[in-house]
């Protein structure tokens, strides 16, 4: 078999303290990584197919149309590492032209990862797949045990947008260490654009994004013995022009007390739990952020409408 699976993901219990602390702050927040239980991952897949949600299809078109150039940048026989690999849908666009020596998908959702890695291994029998269930915002030490060769981190989907600029710089610094002097990173970054277009992408008419946001509460009910009533919260998403980020919130529609992990959380009517930031960049703002992490922009690919960007960076 060409597929192996490794679990270095801490159990949910480990993150419970941190989550509760976030809910007990004056400005309540939950890390967006909590979105991705099995149902959350499925809902995210549904988001990527929404007419309003342009990032996924735009990025896939960019990857598909430029796969020869992109593959030339990454070089053959690289070890391709994808943090947050999800459905592994995007990497499929590159594998035949890129011909990596190995593919290393990392994801926080163990069952989903197991399924997708196995499926990918069947479709590409020549490709060694080393799937690792991990919270890549924590510990990267397991990457030391990977096969040798030029390392390329594949980080599509504007996942970096979840990180505040300071955290994004730290992330890129860690990538810089993992790839060494000869490696690279192929990264998808959503671009700053009209608020109308952005607001629509996070407030879809069919309510899938709202469901994705509210699913977080269902997960806490199940995994942290909480008693959130999803009907007592409303989805709210808007573009914060000043900080160049989409913000997602769950807004309490009444004063309420909720049990969670053995503690109580009090919410006032209209009080919000901040569940996600999705930062948008210009080519220039992204290049300067990457520069702070010792990475230089080597080549960028954009769609004709300049909605989304894919970049190759190296030391
Ligand atoms: C997976 C973080 C890139 O920010 O667009 C989509 C997540 N949230 N709709 C994004 C998301 C609501 C997505 N990222």
py3Dmol code that shows the C-alpha trace and the ligand (Angstrom):
import py3Dmol

protein = """\
ATOM      1  CA  UNK A   1       0.000   0.000   0.000  1.00  0.00           C
ATOM      2  CA  UNK A   2       1.266   3.485  -0.879  1.00  0.00           C
ATOM      3  CA  UNK A   3      -0.704   5.217   1.910  1.00  0.00           C
ATOM      4  CA  UNK A   4       0.262   5.545   5.575  1.00  0.00           C
ATOM      5  CA  UNK A   5      -1.617   7.318   8.357  1.00  0.00           C
ATOM      6  CA  UNK A   6      -0.206   8.905  11.522  1.00  0.00           C
ATOM      7  CA  UNK A   7      -2.055  10.605  14.348  1.00  0.00           C
ATOM      8  CA  UNK A   8      -0.250  13.324  16.314  1.00  0.00           C
ATOM      9  CA  UNK A   9      -3.384  15.336  16.973  1.00  0.00           C
ATOM     10  CA  UNK A  10      -4.079  16.097  20.649  1.00  0.00           C
ATOM     11  CA  UNK A  11      -7.558  14.987  21.767  1.00  0.00           C
ATOM     12  CA  UNK A  12     -10.263  17.669  21.874  1.00  0.00           C
ATOM     13  CA  UNK A  13      -9.877  17.773  25.656  1.00  0.00           C
ATOM     14  CA  UNK A  14      -6.537  19.517  25.219  1.00  0.00           C
ATOM     15  CA  UNK A  15      -8.097  22.460  23.421  1.00  0.00           C
ATOM     16  CA  UNK A  16     -11.080  22.745  25.785  1.00  0.00           C
ATOM     17  CA  UNK A  17      -9.334  25.017  28.299  1.00  0.00           C
ATOM     18  CA  UNK A  18      -8.238  27.411  25.593  1.00  0.00           C
ATOM     19  CA  UNK A  19     -11.721  27.411  24.089  1.00  0.00           C
ATOM     20  CA  UNK A  20     -13.386  28.127  27.425  1.00  0.00           C
ATOM     21  CA  UNK A  21     -10.931  30.934  28.150  1.00  0.00           C
ATOM     22  CA  UNK A  22     -11.929  32.510  24.834  1.00  0.00           C
ATOM     23  CA  UNK A  23     -15.602  32.314  25.797  1.00  0.00           C
ATOM     24  CA  UNK A  24     -14.988  33.933  29.175  1.00  0.00           C
ATOM     25  CA  UNK A  25     -13.305  37.020  27.763  1.00  0.00           C
ATOM     26  CA  UNK A  26     -15.073  40.371  27.528  1.00  0.00           C
ATOM     27  CA  UNK A  27     -14.943  39.959  23.745  1.00  0.00           C
ATOM     28  CA  UNK A  28     -15.830  36.326  23.278  1.00  0.00           C
ATOM     29  CA  UNK A  29     -14.098  34.325  20.590  1.00  0.00           C
ATOM     30  CA  UNK A  30     -13.609  30.740  19.403  1.00  0.00           C
ATOM     31  CA  UNK A  31     -10.791  29.596  17.124  1.00  0.00           C
ATOM     32  CA  UNK A  32     -12.036  28.781  13.589  1.00  0.00           C
ATOM     33  CA  UNK A  33     -10.275  25.421  13.792  1.00  0.00           C
ATOM     34  CA  UNK A  34     -13.327  24.263  15.794  1.00  0.00           C
ATOM     35  CA  UNK A  35     -15.457  24.517  12.640  1.00  0.00           C
ATOM     36  CA  UNK A  36     -13.992  21.366  11.180  1.00  0.00           C
ATOM     37  CA  UNK A  37     -15.627  18.337  12.723  1.00  0.00           C
ATOM     38  CA  UNK A  38     -16.963  15.864  10.172  1.00  0.00           C
ATOM     39  CA  UNK A  39     -20.177  17.820   9.520  1.00  0.00           C
ATOM     40  CA  UNK A  40     -18.252  21.107   9.501  1.00  0.00           C
ATOM     41  CA  UNK A  41     -15.848  19.775   6.883  1.00  0.00           C
ATOM     42  CA  UNK A  42     -18.819  18.689   4.755  1.00  0.00           C
ATOM     43  CA  UNK A  43     -20.460  22.090   5.157  1.00  0.00           C
ATOM     44  CA  UNK A  44     -17.231  23.773   4.121  1.00  0.00           C
ATOM     45  CA  UNK A  45     -17.157  21.593   0.999  1.00  0.00           C
ATOM     46  CA  UNK A  46     -20.710  22.806   0.282  1.00  0.00           C
ATOM     47  CA  UNK A  47     -19.564  26.429   0.753  1.00  0.00           C
ATOM     48  CA  UNK A  48     -16.877  25.958  -1.886  1.00  0.00           C
ATOM     49  CA  UNK A  49     -19.586  25.117  -4.427  1.00  0.00           C
ATOM     50  CA  UNK A  50     -21.813  28.131  -3.658  1.00  0.00           C
ATOM     51  CA  UNK A  51     -22.285  30.610  -6.515  1.00  0.00           C
ATOM     52  CA  UNK A  52     -21.327  33.495  -4.192  1.00  0.00           C
ATOM     53  CA  UNK A  53     -18.168  31.838  -2.867  1.00  0.00           C
ATOM     54  CA  UNK A  54     -15.677  32.684  -5.626  1.00  0.00           C
ATOM     55  CA  UNK A  55     -12.334  31.712  -3.942  1.00  0.00           C
ATOM     56  CA  UNK A  56     -12.317  27.951  -4.510  1.00  0.00           C
ATOM     57  CA  UNK A  57     -13.357  27.830  -8.143  1.00  0.00           C
ATOM     58  CA  UNK A  58     -11.178  30.820  -8.991  1.00  0.00           C
ATOM     59  CA  UNK A  59      -8.112  29.294  -7.358  1.00  0.00           C
ATOM     60  CA  UNK A  60      -8.746  25.937  -9.011  1.00  0.00           C
ATOM     61  CA  UNK A  61      -8.921  27.611 -12.416  1.00  0.00           C
ATOM     62  CA  UNK A  62      -5.632  29.399 -11.686  1.00  0.00           C
ATOM     63  CA  UNK A  63      -3.948  26.132 -10.659  1.00  0.00           C
ATOM     64  CA  UNK A  64      -5.308  24.239 -13.628  1.00  0.00           C
ATOM     65  CA  UNK A  65      -4.435  26.857 -16.222  1.00  0.00           C
ATOM     66  CA  UNK A  66      -0.914  27.407 -14.906  1.00  0.00           C
ATOM     67  CA  UNK A  67       0.010  23.913 -13.799  1.00  0.00           C
ATOM     68  CA  UNK A  68       3.017  23.609 -16.129  1.00  0.00           C
ATOM     69  CA  UNK A  69       4.577  26.873 -14.932  1.00  0.00           C
ATOM     70  CA  UNK A  70       3.710  26.064 -11.331  1.00  0.00           C
ATOM     71  CA  UNK A  71       5.217  22.585 -11.622  1.00  0.00           C
ATOM     72  CA  UNK A  72       8.369  24.026 -13.167  1.00  0.00           C
ATOM     73  CA  UNK A  73       8.725  26.335 -10.146  1.00  0.00           C
ATOM     74  CA  UNK A  74       8.247  23.543  -7.613  1.00  0.00           C
ATOM     75  CA  UNK A  75      10.407  21.105  -9.528  1.00  0.00           C
ATOM     76  CA  UNK A  76       9.878  17.342  -9.933  1.00  0.00           C
ATOM     77  CA  UNK A  77      10.463  14.892  -7.079  1.00  0.00           C
ATOM     78  CA  UNK A  78       9.686  17.356  -4.323  1.00  0.00           C
ATOM     79  CA  UNK A  79       8.108  16.321  -1.029  1.00  0.00           C
ATOM     80  CA  UNK A  80       4.788  18.126  -1.177  1.00  0.00           C
ATOM     81  CA  UNK A  81       3.392  19.024   2.260  1.00  0.00           C
ATOM     82  CA  UNK A  82      -0.175  20.291   2.478  1.00  0.00           C
ATOM     83  CA  UNK A  83      -1.358  21.673   5.837  1.00  0.00           C
ATOM     84  CA  UNK A  84      -5.169  21.568   6.040  1.00  0.00           C
ATOM     85  CA  UNK A  85      -5.505  19.256   3.036  1.00  0.00           C
ATOM     86  CA  UNK A  86      -9.286  18.771   3.445  1.00  0.00           C
ATOM     87  CA  UNK A  87     -10.679  16.910   0.441  1.00  0.00           C
ATOM     88  CA  UNK A  88      -7.290  16.957  -1.400  1.00  0.00           C
ATOM     89  CA  UNK A  89      -9.230  18.321  -4.347  1.00  0.00           C
ATOM     90  CA  UNK A  90      -6.747  21.021  -5.363  1.00  0.00           C
ATOM     91  CA  UNK A  91      -3.628  18.931  -5.254  1.00  0.00           C
ATOM     92  CA  UNK A  92      -5.205  16.624  -7.843  1.00  0.00           C
ATOM     93  CA  UNK A  93      -4.885  19.473 -10.335  1.00  0.00           C
ATOM     94  CA  UNK A  94      -1.103  19.442  -9.923  1.00  0.00           C
ATOM     95  CA  UNK A  95      -0.062  15.849  -9.250  1.00  0.00           C
ATOM     96  CA  UNK A  96       0.236  14.607 -12.836  1.00  0.00           C
ATOM     97  CA  UNK A  97       2.331  17.554 -14.005  1.00  0.00           C
ATOM     98  CA  UNK A  98       4.242  18.001 -10.727  1.00  0.00           C
ATOM     99  CA  UNK A  99       5.124  14.353 -10.111  1.00  0.00           C
ATOM    100  CA  UNK A 100       6.227  14.785  -6.478  1.00  0.00           C
ATOM    101  CA  UNK A 101       8.335  12.111  -4.733  1.00  0.00           C
ATOM    102  CA  UNK A 102       5.790  12.056  -1.882  1.00  0.00           C
ATOM    103  CA  UNK A 103       2.624  13.819  -0.775  1.00  0.00           C
ATOM    104  CA  UNK A 104       2.083  14.667   2.906  1.00  0.00           C
ATOM    105  CA  UNK A 105      -1.466  15.830   3.692  1.00  0.00           C
ATOM    106  CA  UNK A 106      -1.964  17.257   7.206  1.00  0.00           C
ATOM    107  CA  UNK A 107      -5.428  17.748   8.629  1.00  0.00           C
ATOM    108  CA  UNK A 108      -7.155  18.184  11.958  1.00  0.00           C
ATOM    109  CA  UNK A 109     -10.180  16.090  10.966  1.00  0.00           C
ATOM    110  CA  UNK A 110      -8.956  12.494  11.394  1.00  0.00           C
ATOM    111  CA  UNK A 111     -11.769  10.512   9.771  1.00  0.00           C
ATOM    112  CA  UNK A 112     -12.020  12.842   6.816  1.00  0.00           C
ATOM    113  CA  UNK A 113      -8.255  12.740   6.313  1.00  0.00           C
ATOM    114  CA  UNK A 114      -8.165   8.954   6.484  1.00  0.00           C
ATOM    115  CA  UNK A 115     -10.854   8.658   3.812  1.00  0.00           C
ATOM    116  CA  UNK A 116      -9.429  11.240   1.438  1.00  0.00           C
ATOM    117  CA  UNK A 117      -5.828   9.982   1.748  1.00  0.00           C
ATOM    118  CA  UNK A 118      -6.913   6.424   1.010  1.00  0.00           C
ATOM    119  CA  UNK A 119      -8.936   7.549  -1.994  1.00  0.00           C
ATOM    120  CA  UNK A 120      -6.059   9.670  -3.326  1.00  0.00           C
ATOM    121  CA  UNK A 121      -3.647   6.759  -2.923  1.00  0.00           C
ATOM    122  CA  UNK A 122      -5.945   4.592  -5.053  1.00  0.00           C
ATOM    123  CA  UNK A 123      -6.135   7.217  -7.786  1.00  0.00           C
ATOM    124  CA  UNK A 124      -2.362   7.801  -7.841  1.00  0.00           C
ATOM    125  CA  UNK A 125      -0.781   4.386  -7.201  1.00  0.00           C
ATOM    126  CA  UNK A 126       2.713   5.729  -8.033  1.00  0.00           C
ATOM    127  CA  UNK A 127       2.483   8.361  -5.273  1.00  0.00           C
ATOM    128  CA  UNK A 128       3.596   7.645  -1.687  1.00  0.00           C
ATOM    129  CA  UNK A 129       1.030   9.376   0.572  1.00  0.00           C
ATOM    130  CA  UNK A 130       1.948  10.033   4.228  1.00  0.00           C
ATOM    131  CA  UNK A 131      -1.188  11.381   5.919  1.00  0.00           C
ATOM    132  CA  UNK A 132      -0.713  13.078   9.302  1.00  0.00           C
ATOM    133  CA  UNK A 133      -3.569  14.067  11.576  1.00  0.00           C
ATOM    134  CA  UNK A 134      -2.203  17.153  13.332  1.00  0.00           C
ATOM    135  CA  UNK A 135      -3.046  20.648  14.487  1.00  0.00           C
ATOM    136  CA  UNK A 136      -0.504  22.427  12.335  1.00  0.00           C
ATOM    137  CA  UNK A 137      -0.901  25.606  14.359  1.00  0.00           C
ATOM    138  CA  UNK A 138       0.884  23.827  17.186  1.00  0.00           C
ATOM    139  CA  UNK A 139       3.736  21.500  16.580  1.00  0.00           C
ATOM    140  CA  UNK A 140       5.693  20.767  13.417  1.00  0.00           C
ATOM    141  CA  UNK A 141       8.325  18.496  14.927  1.00  0.00           C
ATOM    142  CA  UNK A 142       6.806  15.420  13.234  1.00  0.00           C
ATOM    143  CA  UNK A 143       7.917  16.878   9.900  1.00  0.00           C
ATOM    144  CA  UNK A 144      11.520  16.092  10.811  1.00  0.00           C
ATOM    145  CA  UNK A 145      10.822  12.430  10.118  1.00  0.00           C
ATOM    146  CA  UNK A 146       9.728  12.974   6.516  1.00  0.00           C
ATOM    147  CA  UNK A 147      11.527  11.552   3.470  1.00  0.00           C
ATOM    148  CA  UNK A 148      14.423  13.621   2.117  1.00  0.00           C
ATOM    149  CA  UNK A 149      14.283  15.873  -0.935  1.00  0.00           C
ATOM    150  CA  UNK A 150      13.271  19.399  -1.785  1.00  0.00           C
ATOM    151  CA  UNK A 151      10.308  20.389   0.357  1.00  0.00           C
ATOM    152  CA  UNK A 152       7.426  22.379  -1.012  1.00  0.00           C
ATOM    153  CA  UNK A 153       4.588  23.461   1.242  1.00  0.00           C
ATOM    154  CA  UNK A 154       1.267  23.665  -0.600  1.00  0.00           C
ATOM    155  CA  UNK A 155      -1.069  26.023   1.224  1.00  0.00           C
ATOM    156  CA  UNK A 156      -4.005  26.845  -1.032  1.00  0.00           C
ATOM    157  CA  UNK A 157      -7.479  28.162  -0.227  1.00  0.00           C
ATOM    158  CA  UNK A 158      -6.389  31.379   1.488  1.00  0.00           C
ATOM    159  CA  UNK A 159      -6.239  29.389   4.712  1.00  0.00           C
ATOM    160  CA  UNK A 160      -3.561  31.870   5.768  1.00  0.00           C
ATOM    161  CA  UNK A 161      -6.388  34.414   5.845  1.00  0.00           C
ATOM    162  CA  UNK A 162      -7.538  32.950   9.172  1.00  0.00           C
ATOM    163  CA  UNK A 163      -4.370  34.268  10.787  1.00  0.00           C
ATOM    164  CA  UNK A 164      -3.856  37.831  11.952  1.00  0.00           C
ATOM    165  CA  UNK A 165      -0.847  39.412  10.182  1.00  0.00           C
ATOM    166  CA  UNK A 166       1.387  38.796  13.210  1.00  0.00           C
ATOM    167  CA  UNK A 167       0.393  35.103  13.349  1.00  0.00           C
ATOM    168  CA  UNK A 168       0.668  34.794   9.586  1.00  0.00           C
ATOM    169  CA  UNK A 169       4.240  36.051   9.803  1.00  0.00           C
ATOM    170  CA  UNK A 170       5.004  33.425  12.480  1.00  0.00           C
ATOM    171  CA  UNK A 171       3.431  30.754  10.307  1.00  0.00           C
ATOM    172  CA  UNK A 172       5.558  31.771   7.319  1.00  0.00           C
ATOM    173  CA  UNK A 173       8.662  31.820   9.528  1.00  0.00           C
ATOM    174  CA  UNK A 174       7.939  28.228  10.516  1.00  0.00           C
ATOM    175  CA  UNK A 175       7.402  27.305   6.874  1.00  0.00           C
ATOM    176  CA  UNK A 176      10.735  28.933   6.099  1.00  0.00           C
ATOM    177  CA  UNK A 177      12.418  26.612   8.646  1.00  0.00           C
ATOM    178  CA  UNK A 178      10.634  23.505   7.372  1.00  0.00           C
ATOM    179  CA  UNK A 179      11.498  24.092   3.701  1.00  0.00           C
ATOM    180  CA  UNK A 180      15.113  25.107   4.337  1.00  0.00           C
ATOM    181  CA  UNK A 181      17.185  27.082   1.851  1.00  0.00           C
ATOM    182  CA  UNK A 182      16.224  25.125  -1.257  1.00  0.00           C
ATOM    183  CA  UNK A 183      12.490  24.570  -0.646  1.00  0.00           C
ATOM    184  CA  UNK A 184       9.454  26.668  -1.460  1.00  0.00           C
ATOM    185  CA  UNK A 185       5.867  27.443  -0.678  1.00  0.00           C
ATOM    186  CA  UNK A 186       2.973  27.522  -3.115  1.00  0.00           C
ATOM    187  CA  UNK A 187       0.254  29.549  -1.457  1.00  0.00           C
ATOM    188  CA  UNK A 188      -3.240  30.765  -2.359  1.00  0.00           C
ATOM    189  CA  UNK A 189      -4.167  34.215  -1.066  1.00  0.00           C
ATOM    190  CA  UNK A 190      -7.545  35.908  -1.400  1.00  0.00           C
ATOM    191  CA  UNK A 191      -7.362  39.499  -2.597  1.00  0.00           C
ATOM    192  CA  UNK A 192      -8.854  42.690  -1.245  1.00  0.00           C
ATOM    193  CA  UNK A 193     -11.844  43.757  -3.343  1.00  0.00           C
ATOM    194  CA  UNK A 194     -15.233  45.465  -3.158  1.00  0.00           C
ATOM    195  CA  UNK A 195     -17.092  44.954   0.121  1.00  0.00           C
ATOM    196  CA  UNK A 196     -20.188  43.943  -1.848  1.00  0.00           C
ATOM    197  CA  UNK A 197     -18.481  40.971  -3.436  1.00  0.00           C
ATOM    198  CA  UNK A 198     -16.870  39.921  -0.152  1.00  0.00           C
ATOM    199  CA  UNK A 199     -20.008  40.302   1.938  1.00  0.00           C
ATOM    200  CA  UNK A 200     -21.978  38.173  -0.527  1.00  0.00           C
ATOM    201  CA  UNK A 201     -19.371  35.389  -0.373  1.00  0.00           C
ATOM    202  CA  UNK A 202     -19.851  35.054   3.402  1.00  0.00           C
ATOM    203  CA  UNK A 203     -23.615  35.662   3.465  1.00  0.00           C
ATOM    204  CA  UNK A 204     -24.840  33.213   0.826  1.00  0.00           C
ATOM    205  CA  UNK A 205     -28.513  33.257  -0.051  1.00  0.00           C
ATOM    206  CA  UNK A 206     -29.000  29.564   0.724  1.00  0.00           C
ATOM    207  CA  UNK A 207     -27.659  29.911   4.284  1.00  0.00           C
ATOM    208  CA  UNK A 208     -24.895  27.296   4.085  1.00  0.00           C
ATOM    209  CA  UNK A 209     -22.322  29.650   5.640  1.00  0.00           C
ATOM    210  CA  UNK A 210     -24.743  30.400   8.490  1.00  0.00           C
ATOM    211  CA  UNK A 211     -25.167  26.656   9.009  1.00  0.00           C
ATOM    212  CA  UNK A 212     -21.368  26.212   8.980  1.00  0.00           C
ATOM    213  CA  UNK A 213     -21.018  28.918  11.634  1.00  0.00           C
ATOM    214  CA  UNK A 214     -23.826  27.503  13.823  1.00  0.00           C
ATOM    215  CA  UNK A 215     -22.517  23.941  13.505  1.00  0.00           C
ATOM    216  CA  UNK A 216     -19.737  25.014  15.836  1.00  0.00           C
ATOM    217  CA  UNK A 217     -22.268  25.227  18.673  1.00  0.00           C
ATOM    218  CA  UNK A 218     -23.605  21.750  17.889  1.00  0.00           C
ATOM    219  CA  UNK A 219     -20.069  20.445  18.079  1.00  0.00           C
ATOM    220  CA  UNK A 220     -19.492  22.046  21.489  1.00  0.00           C
ATOM    221  CA  UNK A 221     -22.775  20.547  22.705  1.00  0.00           C
ATOM    222  CA  UNK A 222     -21.622  17.102  21.672  1.00  0.00           C
ATOM    223  CA  UNK A 223     -17.935  17.216  22.567  1.00  0.00           C
ATOM    224  CA  UNK A 224     -17.810  19.601  25.535  1.00  0.00           C
ATOM    225  CA  UNK A 225     -21.104  18.778  27.225  1.00  0.00           C
ATOM    226  CA  UNK A 226     -22.463  22.231  26.362  1.00  0.00           C
ATOM    227  CA  UNK A 227     -26.099  23.270  25.991  1.00  0.00           C
ATOM    228  CA  UNK A 228     -26.036  25.955  23.307  1.00  0.00           C
ATOM    229  CA  UNK A 229     -29.362  26.433  21.537  1.00  0.00           C
ATOM    230  CA  UNK A 230     -28.392  27.188  17.913  1.00  0.00           C
ATOM    231  CA  UNK A 231     -31.774  28.947  17.459  1.00  0.00           C
ATOM    232  CA  UNK A 232     -30.702  31.495  20.068  1.00  0.00           C
ATOM    233  CA  UNK A 233     -27.822  32.698  17.827  1.00  0.00           C
ATOM    234  CA  UNK A 234     -27.640  34.474  14.480  1.00  0.00           C
ATOM    235  CA  UNK A 235     -24.912  34.255  11.861  1.00  0.00           C
ATOM    236  CA  UNK A 236     -23.239  37.600  11.149  1.00  0.00           C
ATOM    237  CA  UNK A 237     -20.467  38.194   8.606  1.00  0.00           C
ATOM    238  CA  UNK A 238     -19.134  41.516   7.290  1.00  0.00           C
ATOM    239  CA  UNK A 239     -16.050  42.983   5.666  1.00  0.00           C
ATOM    240  CA  UNK A 240     -14.044  45.077   8.098  1.00  0.00           C
ATOM    241  CA  UNK A 241     -12.568  47.460   5.543  1.00  0.00           C
ATOM    242  CA  UNK A 242     -10.082  49.023   7.960  1.00  0.00           C
ATOM    243  CA  UNK A 243      -8.489  45.704   8.970  1.00  0.00           C
ATOM    244  CA  UNK A 244      -9.047  44.186   5.502  1.00  0.00           C
ATOM    245  CA  UNK A 245     -10.753  41.130   6.904  1.00  0.00           C
ATOM    246  CA  UNK A 246     -14.089  39.350   6.842  1.00  0.00           C
ATOM    247  CA  UNK A 247     -15.317  38.821  10.389  1.00  0.00           C
ATOM    248  CA  UNK A 248     -17.750  36.060  11.280  1.00  0.00           C
ATOM    249  CA  UNK A 249     -19.717  36.147  14.496  1.00  0.00           C
ATOM    250  CA  UNK A 250     -22.466  34.237  16.271  1.00  0.00           C
ATOM    251  CA  UNK A 251     -24.738  36.836  17.841  1.00  0.00           C
ATOM    252  CA  UNK A 252     -26.857  35.903  20.832  1.00  0.00           C
ATOM    253  CA  UNK A 253     -30.463  36.932  20.170  1.00  0.00           C
ATOM    254  CA  UNK A 254     -31.365  36.981  23.878  1.00  0.00           C
ATOM    255  CA  UNK A 255     -29.767  37.223  27.293  1.00  0.00           C
ATOM    256  CA  UNK A 256     -28.788  33.687  28.192  1.00  0.00           C
ATOM    257  CA  UNK A 257     -26.583  31.472  30.312  1.00  0.00           C
ATOM    258  CA  UNK A 258     -24.978  28.492  28.616  1.00  0.00           C
ATOM    259  CA  UNK A 259     -23.187  25.515  30.136  1.00  0.00           C
ATOM    260  CA  UNK A 260     -19.902  24.480  28.560  1.00  0.00           C
ATOM    261  CA  UNK A 261     -17.269  22.042  29.804  1.00  0.00           C
ATOM    262  CA  UNK A 262     -18.403  22.350  33.434  1.00  0.00           C
ATOM    263  CA  UNK A 263     -18.500  26.173  33.433  1.00  0.00           C
ATOM    264  CA  UNK A 264     -21.144  28.769  32.669  1.00  0.00           C
ATOM    265  CA  UNK A 265     -21.036  31.475  30.044  1.00  0.00           C
ATOM    266  CA  UNK A 266     -23.315  34.493  30.249  1.00  0.00           C
ATOM    267  CA  UNK A 267     -24.319  36.281  27.071  1.00  0.00           C
ATOM    268  CA  UNK A 268     -26.275  39.497  26.763  1.00  0.00           C
ATOM    269  CA  UNK A 269     -28.816  40.109  24.011  1.00  0.00           C
ATOM    270  CA  UNK A 270     -26.844  41.160  20.918  1.00  0.00           C
ATOM    271  CA  UNK A 271     -23.535  39.999  22.381  1.00  0.00           C
ATOM    272  CA  UNK A 272     -21.349  38.219  19.862  1.00  0.00           C
ATOM    273  CA  UNK A 273     -18.914  35.347  19.797  1.00  0.00           C
ATOM    274  CA  UNK A 274     -16.248  36.114  17.192  1.00  0.00           C
ATOM    275  CA  UNK A 275     -15.679  32.850  15.303  1.00  0.00           C
ATOM    276  CA  UNK A 276     -13.485  33.733  12.336  1.00  0.00           C
ATOM    277  CA  UNK A 277     -11.334  36.309  10.596  1.00  0.00           C
ATOM    278  CA  UNK A 278     -10.567  35.959   6.926  1.00  0.00           C
ATOM    279  CA  UNK A 279      -7.869  38.460   5.958  1.00  0.00           C
ATOM    280  CA  UNK A 280      -7.601  39.759   2.418  1.00  0.00           C
ATOM    281  CA  UNK A 281      -4.352  40.983   0.859  1.00  0.00           C
ATOM    282  CA  UNK A 282      -2.973  42.896  -2.066  1.00  0.00           C
ATOM    283  CA  UNK A 283       0.040  41.415  -3.879  1.00  0.00           C
ATOM    284  CA  UNK A 284       2.143  44.139  -2.258  1.00  0.00           C
ATOM    285  CA  UNK A 285       0.831  43.641   1.280  1.00  0.00           C
ATOM    286  CA  UNK A 286       1.362  39.885   0.989  1.00  0.00           C
ATOM    287  CA  UNK A 287       4.862  40.249  -0.460  1.00  0.00           C
ATOM    288  CA  UNK A 288       5.888  42.522   2.387  1.00  0.00           C
ATOM    289  CA  UNK A 289       4.440  40.155   5.017  1.00  0.00           C
ATOM    290  CA  UNK A 290       6.337  37.224   3.469  1.00  0.00           C
ATOM    291  CA  UNK A 291       9.475  39.353   3.331  1.00  0.00           C
ATOM    292  CA  UNK A 292       9.346  39.698   7.123  1.00  0.00           C
ATOM    293  CA  UNK A 293       9.540  35.894   7.298  1.00  0.00           C
ATOM    294  CA  UNK A 294      12.538  35.715   4.971  1.00  0.00           C
ATOM    295  CA  UNK A 295      10.535  34.564   1.960  1.00  0.00           C
ATOM    296  CA  UNK A 296      10.652  36.263  -1.425  1.00  0.00           C
ATOM    297  CA  UNK A 297       7.861  36.254  -3.979  1.00  0.00           C
ATOM    298  CA  UNK A 298       9.206  34.462  -7.086  1.00  0.00           C
ATOM    299  CA  UNK A 299       6.084  34.290  -9.219  1.00  0.00           C
ATOM    300  CA  UNK A 300       2.370  35.117  -8.908  1.00  0.00           C
ATOM    301  CA  UNK A 301      -0.610  33.819 -10.873  1.00  0.00           C
ATOM    302  CA  UNK A 302      -3.967  35.616 -10.890  1.00  0.00           C
ATOM    303  CA  UNK A 303      -7.365  35.158 -12.530  1.00  0.00           C
ATOM    304  CA  UNK A 304      -8.371  37.809 -15.103  1.00  0.00           C
ATOM    305  CA  UNK A 305     -10.707  39.531 -12.603  1.00  0.00           C
ATOM    306  CA  UNK A 306      -7.878  39.644 -10.034  1.00  0.00           C
ATOM    307  CA  UNK A 307     -10.111  38.076  -7.395  1.00  0.00           C
ATOM    308  CA  UNK A 308      -7.567  35.559  -6.123  1.00  0.00           C
ATOM    309  CA  UNK A 309      -3.816  34.953  -6.231  1.00  0.00           C
ATOM    310  CA  UNK A 310      -1.433  31.988  -6.117  1.00  0.00           C
ATOM    311  CA  UNK A 311       2.234  32.656  -5.281  1.00  0.00           C
ATOM    312  CA  UNK A 312       5.475  30.726  -5.264  1.00  0.00           C
ATOM    313  CA  UNK A 313       7.922  31.908  -2.626  1.00  0.00           C
ATOM    314  CA  UNK A 314      11.339  30.752  -1.538  1.00  0.00           C
ATOM    315  CA  UNK A 315      14.212  31.958   0.639  1.00  0.00           C
TER     316      UNK A 315
END
"""
ligand_1 = """\
14
LIG
C -11.034 28.110 4.724
C -10.472 30.037 5.989
C -10.208 30.042 3.623
O -11.970 32.298 5.032
O -12.966 31.931 3.154
C -15.573 30.195 4.235
C -13.416 29.674 5.560
N -15.546 30.715 6.318
N -16.756 30.747 4.549
C -12.485 31.551 4.208
C -14.811 30.186 5.358
C -16.742 31.050 5.804
C -12.456 30.042 4.477
N -11.057 29.564 4.724
"""
view = py3Dmol.view(width=600, height=400)
view.addModel(protein, "pdb")
view.setStyle({"model": 0}, {"cartoon": {"style": "trace"}})
view.addModel(ligand_1, "xyz")
view.setStyle({"model": 1}, {"stick": {}})
view.zoomTo()
view.show()
